[in-house]
């Protein structure tokens, strides 16, 4: 996936903070969690199991990740 940055000096950052509603569901066939980020129009984004365990509300109505 290509990353675009508005400021070249920001391109070297290793992580990005995202504030958005995140909903997750279990994909039993592939044994992984898939997330939806509505404001970015992203669906079926693979999410680390640890993040889902730490934020179980992702599996119900979603939560705001800060």
N, C-alpha and C positions, 0 to 999 in steps of 0.2 A: 504494500500500500504506500502510495506517495504521500509525503507530508509536506504541506505548504505552510510557510511561516511569513507573516507580514514584516518581521524584523529579522534579518539574518543572524544577529547575535542571540536570538531566542532559539535558533535551530539546534543548538548544542545541549539544550535541556533534556534530561533523561526521562522526566515524567511531567504530566500535566494534571492540574486539578480541574475537575469537572463538577459543576453543580447542575444536577438534572434529576428528574424523576427516573428511577431505574426499576424495571420490573423483570423478574427472572422466572424461567420455567425449566423444569428438568426435561432433557431430551433423553429418554430412557434407551432409545435405540443406540445412541452413541455414547451413553453414560457420561453426559456433561450437562452443564447449565448454559442456557442461552438467554441473553438479556435483550431488552428493548429500551431504547432511549428516544422517546417520542419527539422531543424538541429538535433532535438532530436527524430525525427520520431514519434511525438505525434500528434494524430488527435482526434477530438471530445472531447476536454478537456473543462469542464464547466468553464465559466469565469463569474465573478461578473458583474452585470449590470453597476455598478458605474465605473468600469474600462473601459468598452466599451464607456460609455458616455464621460468620460474624454479623451479618445483617439479614436475619431471617424474614424481615418484612418485605424483602425483595420478592418473596414467593407469594405474597398476598396482594396488597394494593400498591406495592411499590414504596419507595422512600427517596428522600432527597440525599444525595451523596455530596458531601462537602469535603 
